[in-house]
Amino acid sequence: MANVLQYLIRSAERFPDKCAVTDDVRSYTYAEFYHLTRAIGSGLLPLTRPRQAVGVYLPKNAQAVAAFFGIQWAGCFYSVLNTELPGNRLRQIAQTLAPAVIVTCEALLPQAKEIFPICPLVCLEALAGQAVDAEALASVQARAIDTDPLYVNFTSGSTGVPKGVLVSHRSVINFTEWWCETFEFDENEVFANQTPFYFDASVKDIYATLRCGATMHIVPRKFFSLPKKLVHFLNEKRITCIDWVPSALCMIVNFRALDKEKPESLKKVMFLGEVMPTKQFNMWRRALPEVKYANLYGPTEATGDCTYYKIEREFEDTEPIPIGFACSNTEVMLLSGDTLVTEQDTVGEICVRGCSLAHGYFNNPEKTNEAFVRNPLQKNYYERIYRTGDLGKYNAYGEIVFLSRKDSQIKHMGHRIELGEIETALSAVPGIRRGCCLYEHKTQKIVAIYEGSTEQKALTEALKEKLPNYMLPNRYVPLEEMPINLNGKIDRTLLKHQYIKEN
């Protein structure tokens, strides 16, 4: 396969009348979706050249997914421009991306004109009405190869400038094949997409669906603040698989939504993007013991996931769930400097090699060269690895356990401490729904921020049973609700800004 469009072509031939992608407004069969994407691609041909960037400034819906594939038919690669971002940040992204054109819709056109005054714009409605130019599309696809870029996902940058991770067709095909085979997806799978399209986890839902001839339901965002209605949605749509960030899963069990109604068709539950509190995972497992669970780990730069862990043994609430083992055709190493870590409980940086790696950061060679470096273990030829900036260790089972970001490792009272270890203990305390720990370097205080009803005295006593004194938080901040960022994770940047004194 040179191009992920082969997934769509194959499934449209096998299941023309089956629902491919649906949202709360519209639904496309594979035949309809195939025709729509080719119309969009035909409309883009006069506006682009192969291997150019095309921005997608659309609401999260089934039409946006069609735009992704239409852009591929035109031989280009797409980048989602999140409609909820501030205009200044979107302009920063557009300046880096330099798109040949931005696809928007009639409803958002005035807004798009204001935010992107110098970028060419085209409405999806106009593209969808184009006649399919089969000969021109075939000519473009005949020149496609698997290292051509497929998408650019922009992530936050330490300098305040977003970084665009450029991912190829080859990387997505490699991941999708492993993903579908390992978790035995087929045409009977029904996915419920939670993650935003600018978040790389959504790539898994989209391409697994098209590869298998399955169905993907885009879950209305409003349901993620209405846990009981969310569970009812899973039943109504007969969802078989969810691959969500822990914040969404925790909300369901924290509000006891599974007590009233259980998702009867659900067979597979995966979580990714941040640490899943083991206490809330155990609540899921007690409620749905027959479901298969997996913990997934991987940065955007390594396409989808680079490690996985099928959870088959019991874990105490205070135990971290491992991130497990490397995905197929990928090697994950722990490095201490340039030295390979193999010993149990020895901390190392998680590093990745293989064709899952992104090409680098779009229009940013300096940052690319900082993160994508030569493998120090390979002296005989040049091989790239990606240094994730995450710390991990091997446990007694030989499984990798995620510890924290490198910048979450602190020196406090003469001890090296992983804030993630404190967070695990904090989240396991009865009455705590979610928690995170930050370090205030100015005052040298560990700050525990949590959502729950537990009094500070009782919380301290509970943590004393799990942690040494030097790891106990020095300050507690109770919140009615933990802030969540656009990716569905705890918004640590906002919490640092509000509760940590750095100057």
C-alpha positions as CSV (number, residue, x, y, z in Angstrom):
1,M,0.0,0.0,0.0
2,A,1.3,3.4,-1.0
3,N,-1.6,5.4,0.3
4,V,-4.4,5.0,3.0
5,L,-7.0,5.8,0.3
6,Q,-6.7,2.1,-0.4
7,Y,-8.6,1.5,2.8
8,L,-11.5,3.6,1.6
9,I,-11.5,2.0,-1.9
10,R,-11.5,-1.5,-0.6
11,S,-14.3,-0.9,2.0
12,A,-16.4,1.0,-0.5
13,E,-16.3,-2.0,-2.8
14,R,-17.0,-4.5,0.0
15,F,-19.7,-2.5,1.9
16,P,-21.2,0.2,-0.3
17,D,-24.5,0.4,1.6
18,K,-23.1,0.2,5.1
19,C,-22.7,3.3,7.4
20,A,-19.1,4.5,7.4
21,V,-19.1,7.7,9.4
22,T,-21.9,9.5,11.2
23,D,-22.4,12.4,13.5
24,D,-25.5,13.9,15.2
25,V,-26.7,15.5,11.9
26,R,-25.6,13.4,9.0
27,S,-24.6,9.8,8.1
28,Y,-22.6,8.5,5.1
29,T,-22.6,5.1,3.6
30,Y,-19.3,3.9,2.2
31,A,-20.6,4.5,-1.3
32,E,-21.7,8.1,-0.5
33,F,-18.5,8.8,1.4
34,Y,-16.4,7.5,-1.4
35,H,-18.2,9.7,-4.0
36,L,-18.1,12.8,-1.7
37,T,-14.4,12.5,-1.1
38,R,-13.6,12.2,-4.8
39,A,-15.7,15.2,-5.5
40,I,-13.8,17.2,-2.9
41,G,-10.5,16.0,-4.3
42,S,-11.6,16.9,-7.8
43,G,-12.5,20.4,-6.6
44,L,-9.1,20.8,-4.9
45,L,-7.0,19.8,-7.9
46,P,-7.0,23.2,-9.6
47,L,-6.2,24.9,-6.3
48,T,-3.3,22.7,-5.2
49,R,-0.2,20.8,-6.3
50,P,0.7,17.3,-4.9
51,R,2.4,17.3,-1.5
52,Q,1.1,20.7,-0.5
53,A,-0.5,21.5,2.8
54,V,-4.3,22.1,3.0
55,G,-5.8,23.5,6.1
56,V,-9.2,22.2,7.4
57,Y,-11.2,24.9,9.3
58,L,-14.4,23.0,9.9
59,P,-16.5,21.8,12.9
60,K,-15.8,18.3,14.2
61,N,-18.3,16.3,12.1
62,A,-18.5,13.7,9.4
63,Q,-18.0,16.3,6.6
64,A,-14.6,17.1,8.1
65,V,-13.6,13.5,7.8
66,A,-14.6,13.6,4.2
67,A,-12.4,16.6,3.7
68,F,-9.4,14.7,5.0
69,F,-9.9,12.0,2.4
70,G,-10.7,14.5,-0.4
71,I,-7.4,16.3,0.3
72,Q,-5.7,12.9,-0.1
73,W,-7.3,12.3,-3.4
74,A,-5.8,15.6,-4.5
75,G,-2.4,14.3,-3.5
76,C,-2.0,16.8,-0.6
77,F,-1.9,16.5,3.2
78,Y,-4.2,18.0,5.7
79,S,-3.9,19.9,8.9
80,V,-6.8,20.5,11.3
81,L,-7.2,24.1,12.3
82,N,-9.1,23.9,15.6
83,T,-12.1,26.3,15.3
84,E,-11.9,26.9,19.1
85,L,-8.4,28.3,19.2
86,P,-7.8,32.0,19.5
87,G,-7.2,33.9,16.2
88,N,-3.6,34.8,17.0
89,R,-2.7,31.2,17.6
90,L,-4.4,30.1,14.4
91,R,-2.5,32.7,12.5
92,Q,0.7,31.4,14.0
93,I,-0.1,27.9,12.8
94,A,-1.1,29.2,9.3
95,Q,2.1,31.1,9.0
96,T,4.1,27.9,9.7
97,L,1.9,25.7,7.5
98,A,1.6,28.1,4.6
99,P,-1.4,26.1,3.2
100,A,-2.2,26.1,-0.5
101,V,-5.8,26.6,0.5
102,I,-8.0,26.3,3.6
103,V,-11.2,24.3,3.4
104,T,-14.0,25.8,5.5
105,C,-17.8,25.9,5.3
106,E,-20.3,28.7,4.6
107,A,-21.2,29.1,8.2
108,L,-17.6,29.7,9.2
109,L,-16.5,31.6,6.1
110,P,-16.8,35.1,7.7
111,Q,-14.8,34.0,10.7
112,A,-12.2,32.3,8.5
113,K,-11.8,35.5,6.4
114,E,-11.1,37.5,9.5
115,I,-8.6,35.0,11.0
116,F,-6.8,34.0,7.7
117,P,-6.9,37.2,5.7
118,I,-4.1,36.2,3.3
119,C,-4.9,32.5,2.9
120,P,-7.0,31.3,0.0
121,L,-10.3,29.9,1.3
122,V,-12.8,27.4,-0.3
123,C,-16.1,26.2,1.1
124,L,-16.7,22.5,1.5
125,E,-20.2,22.9,0.0
126,A,-18.7,24.1,-3.2
127,L,-16.2,21.3,-3.3
128,A,-18.8,18.7,-2.6
129,G,-20.8,19.8,-5.7
130,Q,-17.9,19.3,-8.1
131,A,-18.1,16.6,-10.8
132,V,-15.6,13.8,-10.2
133,D,-12.6,14.0,-12.5
134,A,-11.6,10.3,-12.4
135,E,-8.8,10.6,-14.9
136,A,-7.1,13.5,-13.1
137,L,-7.5,11.8,-9.7
138,A,-6.0,8.6,-11.0
139,S,-3.1,10.5,-12.5
140,V,-2.3,12.1,-9.1
141,Q,-2.6,8.8,-7.3
142,A,-0.3,7.1,-9.7
143,R,2.6,9.2,-8.4
144,A,1.8,8.7,-4.7
145,I,4.3,6.9,-2.5
146,D,4.0,5.8,1.1
147,T,6.5,8.3,2.5
148,D,4.4,11.2,1.2
149,P,2.9,13.2,4.1
150,L,-0.6,12.5,5.2
151,Y,-1.3,15.1,7.9
152,V,0.3,17.7,10.2
153,N,-0.8,17.9,13.8
154,F,0.1,21.0,15.7
155,T,1.1,20.6,19.3
156,S,2.2,23.1,21.9
157,G,5.8,24.3,21.8
158,S,8.0,25.3,24.7
159,T,8.8,28.7,23.1
160,G,5.1,29.4,22.7
161,V,5.1,28.7,19.0
162,P,3.1,25.6,18.0
163,K,5.0,22.7,16.4
164,G,3.6,20.8,13.5
165,V,4.2,17.1,13.6
166,L,4.4,15.8,10.0
167,V,3.3,12.2,9.6
168,S,3.5,10.0,6.5
169,H,1.1,7.5,4.9
170,R,3.6,4.8,5.7
171,S,3.6,5.5,9.4
172,V,-0.2,5.5,9.6
173,I,-0.5,2.3,7.5
174,N,2.1,0.6,9.7
175,F,0.2,1.6,12.9
176,T,-3.3,0.8,11.5
177,E,-2.3,-2.7,10.5
178,W,-0.9,-3.5,13.9
179,W,-3.8,-1.8,15.7
180,C,-6.5,-3.8,13.8
181,E,-4.7,-7.1,14.0
182,T,-3.8,-6.8,17.7
183,F,-7.2,-5.9,18.9
184,E,-9.1,-8.0,16.3
185,F,-11.1,-5.3,14.7
186,D,-13.3,-6.2,11.7
187,E,-16.4,-5.0,9.8
188,N,-18.5,-5.6,12.9
189,E,-16.7,-3.0,15.0
190,V,-18.5,0.2,16.0
191,F,-16.2,2.9,17.2
192,A,-17.3,5.9,19.3
193,N,-14.9,8.8,18.5
194,Q,-14.2,11.1,21.5
195,T,-10.9,12.7,20.7
196,P,-10.7,15.9,18.7
197,F,-9.5,15.6,15.1
198,Y,-6.5,17.8,15.8
199,F,-5.4,15.2,18.5
200,D,-3.5,12.3,16.9
201,A,-5.6,9.7,18.8
202,S,-8.5,10.4,16.5
203,V,-6.3,9.0,13.6
204,K,-6.8,5.5,15.2
205,D,-10.6,5.7,15.1
206,I,-10.7,7.1,11.5
207,Y,-8.3,4.8,9.8
208,A,-9.2,1.6,11.7
209,T,-12.9,2.3,10.6
210,L,-12.0,2.7,7.0
211,R,-9.5,-0.2,7.0
212,C,-12.0,-2.7,8.4
213,G,-15.2,-1.5,6.8
214,A,-16.5,-0.7,10.3
215,T,-18.6,2.2,11.5
216,M,-17.5,5.3,13.4
217,H,-19.9,7.5,15.4
218,I,-18.7,10.9,16.3
219,V,-20.0,11.5,19.9
220,P,-21.6,14.8,20.4
221,R,-19.4,16.9,22.7
222,K,-22.3,17.8,25.0
223,F,-22.5,14.2,26.2
224,F,-19.1,14.5,27.9
225,S,-20.6,16.7,30.5
226,L,-23.7,14.4,30.8
227,P,-22.3,11.0,31.8
228,K,-25.6,9.2,32.0
229,K,-26.7,10.4,28.6
230,L,-23.2,9.4,27.3
231,V,-23.7,5.8,28.5
232,H,-27.2,5.8,26.9
233,F,-25.6,7.0,23.6
234,L,-23.1,4.0,23.8
235,N,-26.1,1.7,24.1
236,E,-28.2,3.4,21.5
237,K,-25.5,3.2,18.9
238,R,-24.4,-0.3,19.9
239,I,-20.8,0.9,20.4
240,T,-18.3,-2.0,20.7
241,C,-15.0,-0.1,21.2
242,I,-14.0,3.2,22.9
243,D,-10.4,4.6,22.9
244,W,-10.7,7.7,25.1
245,V,-8.6,9.9,27.3
246,P,-8.9,9.0,31.0
247,S,-10.7,12.2,31.9
248,A,-13.8,11.0,29.9
249,L,-13.7,7.6,31.4
250,C,-13.2,8.9,34.9
251,M,-16.2,11.2,34.6
252,I,-18.5,8.3,33.9
253,V,-17.5,6.3,37.0
254,N,-17.0,9.3,39.3
255,F,-20.6,10.2,38.7
256,R,-21.7,6.6,39.0
257,A,-23.3,6.6,35.5
258,L,-22.6,2.8,35.2
259,D,-24.8,2.1,38.2
260,K,-28.0,2.9,36.4
261,E,-27.2,1.7,32.8
262,K,-24.4,-0.4,31.4
263,P,-23.2,-0.2,27.8
264,E,-24.3,-3.7,26.7
265,S,-22.5,-3.9,23.4
266,L,-19.1,-2.6,24.6
267,K,-16.4,-5.1,24.2
268,K,-13.1,-3.1,24.2
269,V,-12.1,-0.1,26.3
270,M,-8.7,1.6,25.7
271,F,-7.3,4.7,27.3
272,L,-4.5,7.0,26.2
273,G,-3.0,10.4,26.4
274,E,-2.4,10.7,30.1
275,V,-2.2,8.4,33.2
276,M,-5.4,6.5,33.9
277,P,-6.0,6.5,37.7
278,T,-6.0,2.9,38.8
279,K,-8.8,3.5,41.2
280,Q,-11.2,4.6,38.4
281,F,-10.0,1.8,36.2
282,N,-10.9,-0.7,38.9
283,M,-14.4,0.9,39.1
284,W,-14.8,0.3,35.3
285,R,-13.6,-3.3,35.7
286,R,-15.9,-4.1,38.5
287,A,-18.9,-2.6,36.5
288,L,-17.9,-4.3,33.3
289,P,-15.8,-7.4,34.1
290,E,-16.2,-9.0,30.6
291,V,-14.8,-6.1,28.7
292,K,-11.2,-6.2,27.4
293,Y,-9.1,-3.3,28.6
294,A,-5.8,-1.8,27.3
295,N,-3.5,1.0,28.3
296,L,-1.9,2.8,25.3
297,Y,1.0,5.1,25.2
298,G,2.6,7.1,22.5
299,P,3.5,10.7,21.6
300,T,2.2,12.4,18.4
301,E,5.7,12.1,17.0
302,A,5.5,8.3,17.0
303,T,2.1,8.0,15.2
304,G,-0.8,6.6,17.3
305,D,0.8,4.5,20.0
306,C,4.3,3.0,20.4
307,T,3.5,0.8,23.4
308,Y,0.4,-1.1,24.6
309,Y,-0.6,-3.1,27.6
310,K,-3.6,-5.6,27.6
311,I,-4.7,-5.5,31.2
312,E,-5.2,-9.1,32.3
313,R,-4.1,-9.1,36.0
314,E,-5.4,-7.4,39.0
315,F,-4.0,-4.0,40.2
316,E,-4.4,-2.3,43.6
317,D,-5.7,1.2,43.5
318,T,-2.2,2.5,44.4
319,E,-0.4,0.6,41.7
320,P,0.4,2.3,38.3
321,I,-0.9,0.5,35.2
322,P,2.1,-0.3,33.0
323,I,2.3,1.0,29.4
324,G,3.6,-2.4,28.6
325,F,5.5,-3.4,25.4
326,A,6.4,-1.9,22.1
327,C,4.0,-2.2,19.2
328,S,4.9,-4.3,16.2
329,N,7.7,-2.9,13.9
330,T,8.6,-0.4,16.6
331,E,11.3,-0.5,19.3
332,V,11.0,1.4,22.5
333,M,14.2,1.8,24.5
334,L,15.0,3.4,27.9
335,L,18.1,5.5,27.7
336,S,20.0,7.2,30.5
337,G,22.0,9.8,28.5
338,D,23.4,7.6,25.7
339,T,23.4,4.4,27.8
340,L,20.7,1.7,27.4
341,V,18.8,0.9,30.6
342,T,17.9,-2.8,31.1
343,E,17.8,-3.1,34.9
344,Q,14.5,-3.3,36.8
345,D,13.4,-0.1,38.5
346,T,16.1,2.0,36.9
347,V,14.8,5.2,35.4
348,G,15.4,6.1,31.7
349,E,14.0,8.3,29.0
350,I,11.5,6.6,26.7
351,C,12.9,6.6,23.2
352,V,11.4,5.2,20.0
353,R,12.8,4.0,16.7
354,G,11.0,2.6,13.6
355,C,8.9,3.7,10.7
356,S,6.2,5.0,13.1
357,L,8.4,8.1,13.6
358,A,7.1,11.3,12.1
359,H,9.1,13.1,9.4
360,G,9.8,15.8,12.0
361,Y,8.3,19.3,12.7
362,F,7.0,21.1,9.7
363,N,9.1,24.1,8.7
364,N,11.1,23.7,11.9
365,P,14.4,22.0,11.3
366,E,15.9,23.3,14.6
367,K,13.3,21.6,16.8
368,T,13.3,18.5,14.6
369,N,17.0,18.1,15.1
370,E,16.6,18.5,18.9
371,A,14.0,15.7,19.3
372,F,14.8,13.4,16.3
373,V,18.4,12.4,16.9
374,R,20.9,9.8,15.9
375,N,20.6,6.5,17.8
376,P,23.6,6.5,20.1
377,L,23.5,2.7,20.3
378,Q,24.0,2.3,16.5
379,K,27.6,3.3,15.6
380,N,27.7,1.8,12.1
381,Y,25.1,3.8,10.2
382,Y,22.8,6.7,10.7
383,E,19.4,5.8,12.3
384,R,16.9,8.2,13.8
385,I,15.2,7.9,17.2
386,Y,12.8,10.1,18.9
387,R,13.5,11.2,22.5
388,T,10.0,11.6,24.1
389,G,11.0,13.5,27.1
390,D,9.1,11.0,29.2
391,L,10.6,8.9,32.0
392,G,9.9,5.2,32.5
393,K,11.3,2.0,34.1
394,Y,10.9,-1.7,33.8
395,N,8.9,-3.5,36.5
396,A,9.4,-7.1,37.8
397,Y,7.4,-8.4,34.8
398,G,9.6,-6.7,32.3
399,E,6.8,-4.2,31.4
400,I,7.5,-0.5,30.9
401,V,5.9,1.7,33.5
402,F,5.5,5.4,32.7
403,L,6.7,7.6,35.5
404,S,6.5,11.3,34.4
405,R,7.7,13.9,32.1
406,K,11.4,14.7,32.5
407,D,10.4,18.1,33.7
408,S,8.1,16.5,36.3
409,Q,11.1,14.9,38.1
410,I,12.0,17.2,40.9
411,K,14.7,17.5,43.6
412,H,13.0,18.1,46.9
413,M,14.6,17.9,50.4
414,G,17.6,16.2,48.9
415,H,15.5,13.5,47.2
416,R,14.7,12.9,43.5
417,I,10.9,12.6,43.3
418,E,8.6,11.7,40.4
419,L,5.4,13.8,40.8
420,G,3.5,11.1,38.9
421,E,4.1,8.7,41.9
422,I,2.4,11.2,44.2
423,E,-0.4,11.7,41.8
424,T,-1.0,7.9,41.7
425,A,-1.3,7.8,45.5
426,L,-3.4,11.0,45.6
427,S,-5.9,9.6,43.1
428,A,-6.3,6.4,45.0
429,V,-7.6,8.1,48.2
430,P,-11.3,7.5,48.7
431,G,-13.3,10.6,47.9
432,I,-10.7,11.9,45.4
433,R,-12.0,11.9,41.8
434,R,-9.0,13.4,40.0
435,G,-5.7,14.9,41.2
436,C,-2.5,16.3,39.9
437,C,0.7,17.5,41.6
438,L,2.9,20.5,40.7
439,Y,6.1,21.8,42.1
440,E,6.6,25.5,43.2
441,H,10.3,26.0,42.8
442,K,10.3,29.4,44.4
443,T,9.0,28.1,47.8
444,Q,10.1,24.5,47.2
445,K,6.7,23.2,47.8
446,I,4.8,20.2,46.4
447,V,1.3,21.3,45.5
448,A,-1.5,18.8,45.3
449,I,-4.5,19.9,43.4
450,Y,-7.5,17.7,43.5
451,E,-11.2,17.3,42.8
452,G,-13.1,15.6,45.6
453,S,-14.7,16.0,49.0
454,T,-11.9,14.6,51.3
455,E,-10.8,17.0,54.0
456,Q,-7.1,18.0,54.0
457,K,-6.3,16.3,57.3
458,A,-7.8,13.0,56.2
459,L,-6.1,13.3,52.9
460,T,-2.7,13.8,54.5
461,E,-3.2,10.8,56.8
462,A,-4.2,8.6,53.9
463,L,-1.1,9.7,51.9
464,K,1.2,9.0,54.9
465,E,0.2,5.4,54.6
466,K,1.5,5.3,51.0
467,L,4.3,7.8,50.8
468,P,7.5,8.7,52.7
469,N,7.3,12.1,54.5
470,Y,9.5,13.8,52.0
471,M,7.0,13.1,49.3
472,L,4.0,14.4,51.1
473,P,2.4,17.5,49.5
474,N,3.1,20.8,51.3
475,R,0.0,22.5,50.1
476,Y,-3.4,21.3,49.0
477,V,-5.8,23.0,46.6
478,P,-9.3,21.5,46.5
479,L,-11.4,22.2,43.4
480,E,-15.0,21.6,42.6
481,E,-14.0,20.5,39.1
482,M,-10.6,19.9,37.5
483,P,-10.0,22.1,34.4
484,I,-9.7,20.1,31.2
485,N,-7.9,21.3,28.1
486,L,-9.0,20.9,24.5
487,N,-7.4,17.5,24.2
488,G,-9.5,16.2,27.2
489,K,-6.6,16.1,29.6
490,I,-6.1,17.9,32.9
491,D,-5.1,21.4,32.0
492,R,-1.8,21.6,33.9
493,T,-0.7,24.8,32.2
494,L,-3.8,26.6,33.5
495,L,-3.3,25.1,37.0
496,K,0.3,26.3,37.0
497,H,-0.7,29.8,36.0
498,Q,-3.4,30.0,38.7
499,Y,-1.8,28.3,41.7
500,I,2.0,28.2,41.3
501,K,4.2,31.2,42.1
502,E,7.2,31.1,39.8
503,N,8.6,34.6,40.5
